[in-house]
Amino acid sequence: MSPICKAEHIGVGTEILLGQIANSHARTISQELAAHGFYMYYHTAVGDNMERIGSVLQSAIARSNVVIFTGGLGPTQDDLTRESVAKFVHRKLTFREDAWGTVERYFHRRRRPIPERNRQQAMVIEGGEWLENPNGTAPGQYVGVNGIHYFLLPGPPLEMIPMLKNKVIPKLQRLFPLDMALESRVLHLCGIGESDVDAQIPELLTGRNPTVAPLAGEGEMLLRVTASGHDVNAAKKLIYPVEQRLRSLFGSYIYGTDEDTLAKVVGQRLLGNGASLAVAESCTGGLVSTMITSIPGSSAYYLGGVVSYADAIKMAVLQVTSKSLNQWGAVSEQVALEMARGVRKLTGSNYGIAITGIAGPSGGTVDKPVGLVWFAISGFAGDKAFSGVWSGSREQIRIRAAKYLLWRLWSQLEMETSGA
């Protein structure tokens, strides 16, 4: 029988303990490991201190056989993960020319001089492997000592996540081969809350094979269906009826699967229909356009956007009338509609969408509370406006509202395409 992977994540950084940054790596690593059949047993955060890192390690090896570090691999004096692990396993740090070469190439590509202090990033624990980091200057490391497997990964997410997927997961698959094939299907939902979903599928949430795991995100949620079988096809056969049940319950809210995003599926539908889009934004300050243009090739359907934060710009650029602004206010059905029509006319797009609201934390009234957002879509089927009220911080309200608008646009495009 294959050995069982018992993983533990240690996030290194005093800034985590001070609350200056969120320990988001804990969630990311747990999700990635679980998707491949490995499970995280413990999460720990520790400051930039060798003695305390050593103490945390002592606890970790008593209960886990895989320890994944994030952070503390930089070139500064308080980057102590390498030194702490080397000291703990009684191994020396050795300078690796091949690892140093990747650091040099990183700086050369950017035409920047290489600080001498960066040489410490090429110091590798004796007997260990260095893990290439194409997105930064800190190579990762792996070393196995006395049945404990240590992975050292950089802190920045753009560096850590690719290394986790491309280096750590394949290594774990070799170290801990699974007796069963594991397969997952992720459904992406918007426009419905986690509690509403949970209330309709209590029996699925307690299932053992497949399992159904809901995960709330900012402005959307995921349903991950995971099954194990003697091979991949057997696992997929177990997933299929559960996925169909979920689709029968939440079909209108499900916009995509697996790696889909709202911006991606909206773009696919616009591209498939040969249609174009323009955006008028107020409270989101360009966030909707940022989401849309995050998709490669979006220039094929996205014509442009207007951030009309001030009423003067709404009137001058989008032809919103002073009468509507004076009578109804900037956060209103009438103004949202005029913004959508205005940006559509301005750009000549097939669809114009608009968003105007009160993101807070101030500016709300009894009639128009913080979190109130009005939206509008102007397109082939005419013009429509709708509203919603969101809670949370200013940034959370902006993100949730932006995603909701994209979801409503996607829903309309789907209906128009199907002829419903």
Protein Blocks (a to p, Z undefined) as FASTA:
>chain_A
ZZddddddddedfklmnopaccfklmmmmmmmmmnopacfbdcdddddfklmmmmmmmmm
mmpcbdcdeehiafbfklmklmmmmmmnopacdddfklmmmmmmmmmmnopacdfklmmm
mpccehiacdddfkbcbdcddddeehiacddddfblklmmmmmmmmmmmmmmmmmccfbd
cdddddddehiafklmmmmmmmmmmpfbdcddddddehiacdddddddfbfklmmmmmmm
mmmmmmmmmmmmmgbghjbcfklmmmmmmmmnopacddddfklnommmmmmmmpghklmm
pnbdcddfbfklmmmmnopafklmmmnojadfklmmmmmmmmmmmnopabdcdddddebj
ghiafklcghiacdddddfkopcddddddeddfklmmmmmmmmmmmmmmmmmmmmmnoZZ
